[in-house]
Amino acid sequence: MTARILDGNALSATLRGELAAQAAELAARGVPPGLAVILVGDNSASAVYVRNKVAACEKVGIHSLKFAYPQDAAPETVMAKIAELNGDPKVHGILVQLPLPPQFDEKAVLEAISVGKDVDGFHAENVGRLSQGQPAYFPCTPHGVMKILEYGDIPVTGADAVVIGRSNIVGKPMAMLLTQAGATVTVCHSRTRDLAAHTRRADILVVAMGRALAIGADMVKPGATVIDVGMNRFPEGHARAGKLCGDVDFEAVKEIAGAITPVPGGVGPMTITMLLANTVESAARAAEGER
Ligand code: GUN
């Protein structure tokens, strides 16, 4: 039997429609949601991500400010801009696109963002709040995955979930959100001894390895839910060389899994949708006067 496709584009369209209505309502109350995006350096992938984020903001009625700095920018210049944006009441979210050039202390930059405007959910206080199950801004990619599971009616409580990847952006917060939702979570990574032994036990398998087609059908339990966070290109020699693919061999795994996200059109659009959701939520808090 072929797996049910968990369509991130369709879910994003639904949620972005709701967010546009909320943004319009906030604008009518004199608080149009605003997001400031900071891009430093000439990482071409980052430039594309930032362009997509800004375009998505405009479509739902979030006004966006973009600040671009050269590769050799002085950290003090960027820190001064963050301080200015922290104090700007028209800005409800501040996002610094990662990675930053080597002269930057990434942690110090993320900590400089006001906790209430940290719509990426990377500030240590938001991470701490997430780990304690307190309300917080959750990092956008794992938050988007939880929405896919929720709207896909995938049972999480009591499920065996396996997360591959231990990054601060995806793997670690993903494990915390799944734990919070009642799953029994295993985090695997590049040093895991027998990866397949873990993945074959998973009711929910979240893959964030950054390696094209790394998960084949033999690594997946029949009927499992497979969430592919990867964004790679099919390798040279493949019939689809150069086109986008995930970390999961979609064509093979969809014959085994119960439900699966495609790449593109799965997790990717949901990451941006949750950024918009966090920004609208921050503006709503500002409108209620509880910054
Ligand atoms: N770089 C890769 N993913 C992300 C993300 O979600 N947010 C930011 N700010 N930078 C990233």
Residues whose N, C-alpha, C, O or C-beta is under 5 A from the ligand:
A	BS01	GUN	V96 Q97 L98 P99 D120
